[in-house]
């Protein structure tokens, strides 16, 4: 889509040591701050971005969304799971290691958003909240382009039957089973169903399952591990 840029990282090309090797972009997982800063600089340079002009979140598996027009600077990073901007050239970033990174952009209105949709956030409605915030800034759902990145797939995300029932009661599209026949949740399917109901039709989903891919961080697989990032920005 002309004017809209979407990017998802893998785990390679950074400076972090095991168990965060190599391109860990998460600052709250136990890696050294120096390594995280270096990795964020490397990722930004690769994407042609100014690392100082990337907006990050303090993600808490909720549904709160913040509207931003500049990096946080010395201000505390708020506890939100969605950020929205109408400032072209300002990059928004979301961290994941199995959850669904959701990137959204309306190039005509000049509005972009990034959301962190784990199972709790999907159930609470963080993606609809991000779309509503975009609409308030002038976006139109039928113009919004949506991209979801690497995440744990429904074939691998085993949960207790009670949890599957709770999630499925809110979002039936997320109700599934593992490849070995046990209860599971497909968060990405749930996110795309929500986007579809909102009228967002231009959608694409990464085929990568983080739990299955050795090229990606997976919390469910490794527990102590790094974080991937998704970036969205508009020219």
N, C-alpha and C positions, 0 to 999 in steps of 0.2 A: 504494500500500500504506500503510495507516494507520500512522503513527509513523515511517516510513522516508522519507528525503528524498534525492533524487539530482539532481545538476545538472552540466551540461557547459557550458563557456564557448565563445564564438567569439573572434575577434580584435578586436572593436570595443568602444569605450567606455572606453578607458584613456588613459594619458598618454605612452606610449613613442613615440619618433620612429622613422622608417625606419632599418633594415629590420625593426624590431620592432613596428611600429605595429599596433594601438594597445595592446591589453590583453595584453601579454606578462607571464606569471606565472612564468616560469623565471628563476632567479637565477644560472645558470651558462652563459649563452649570449652574453654580451658587452654586455648592456643595463646601464644605470646602476642601482646598487642603490637609489637614490632612486625611480626610476621603478617598479622591481619592487615596492618596499614600497607605493607609492601604488596601484599596480594591485591588489595583494593586498587592500589596505584597501577599494578600490572594489568588488571582486568580493564580498568578505565582506559589506559593507553591503547590496549588492543582494540577497544571499541571506538577509539577516537574521541573519548570523553575527558573532561577535566574531573579528576577524582574529587576535588573540592566542591563540585557542582552536582554531586549525586546525593539524593535524599534517601536515608535509611529509616527503618522503623524499629521500635522496641516492641517486638511481636509477643502477644500474650494469648493467642487462640480465642480472640473475641471477635466482635463485629463492629467495633468503633473505627471511624474513618476520619482522617484529618485532611483538610485542604491546605496546600502549601504553595508558596511562590518563591521560596528561597531555601537553601540548606539551613539546618538548625543552628549552625555556628556554635556559640557557647551556651545556647539554650538546652535544657534537658530534652532528650529525645522522647516523645510521648509514647505511651502504651497504646498503640493502635495496630490494627491488622490490615489497614487500607490507607493509601495516600493518593490524593488526587491533585492535579495541577492544571492551570490554564496558562502556565508560563512555558512557551516554546523554548527548547534548548535545555530545560531542566530535566535531568534524568531521575527517574524513580526506581528504587531497587527493593526487591523482596527476597528474603532468605528462606531456604527450605532444605530438608534432608529426608523427604518422603511425602510431606504435604504438597499440595498443588499450588505452584506459583501462577498467578493469574495476571496477565498484562492486557490492558485495554487502551484503545486510542480512537478518538474521533478527529481525524486530520483536518476536516473542514472547520470544526469549531475550535480546534487547537487545544483539546482537552485530553489528558492522559491519566491513567490510574494503574496502580499496582496493588495486588491483594494477596494475602497469605491465607489460603483456604485449606486448613487441616480438617479433620473430621468435625471437631467442635465448631470451627469457624463456618464451615459449610452449613451445618445445622442451624447456627445462629443467624446466618444470612449476611456474611461479610461481603459477598460478591454483589447481591442486590443492593446493599448499602453503598458500595462503591459506584455502581451504575447510577443510583439516584443522585449521588453527589456530583457525578459528571453531568447529568441532565440539568441540575441546578446551575451549572456553569455554562450551559448552552449546547451540550452534546445531545444528539438524537440517537436512540437505540439502534435504528436501522442503519446508521452510519458507523457505529462502533465496530472496530476490529478487535477480536479477542484471540489471544494466544495463551495456551496453558502448557507449562513445561514439564520436564521429567518429574515423576512422582511414583509412589508405590501403586501398583495396579490392583484392580479388584481380584485378580486371580491369586494374589499374594497377601492381601491385607486381611488376615484372619482375625475375627473378633468373636466374643461370646454371642450366642443367639439372642440374648436379651438386648445387647447393644445393637445388633443388626436390626432388631425389631424397632428399637427407639429411633434409629436413624431413618429407617425405611418409612416410619410413620410421618416423618417430616419431609423426606425426599425419597419417593419410591424408586427413582432411577438409580439410587445408590445401593439398593438391596441386591446382593449377588452372593456367589459362593466361590470358594477357592478352587484351584485346579484339582485339588484332591477331595473336593466335595463337602467342605465344612463352611459354616457361616462366614461371610465376608462383607466388606463395604467397599464400594467403588466411588471414592470421593470425586475423582475427575468426572465420572459420568454424572454425578449429582450436580457439580458445578456447571457442566454444559447444559443440563436440563434447566437449571435456573436461568442461565443466559438465554436459552431458547424462549422461555416463557416471557422474558423481558423484552423480546424482540431483537436480540442480538444474533444475527444470522451468519455473519462473516466470522467463523470460528475455526481454529485449528488446534489439534491436540498432539502433544509429543508422543511418539510410540515407545519412549524409553520408560521402563520400570526401574526405579532407583534401587529397589531391593535386589533385582536380578543383575544389574549392571555394575561391573567392577570399576567402571569409569565415572561413577557417580557416588556421592555420599548417601548413606542410608542409616538413619537412626535405628530403625527396626532391626537391621542386620547387625550393626556394629556397636550401637549404643554410644560409646565415646568416639566421636567422629566430627568432621568438618561440616560446613554448610555451603550449598550451592547458591547462586544468585540469578534472579531474572531482572532484566533492565528494560525499561521502556522510556522513550523520549520522542519528541516531535521537533522537526526542523522549524 
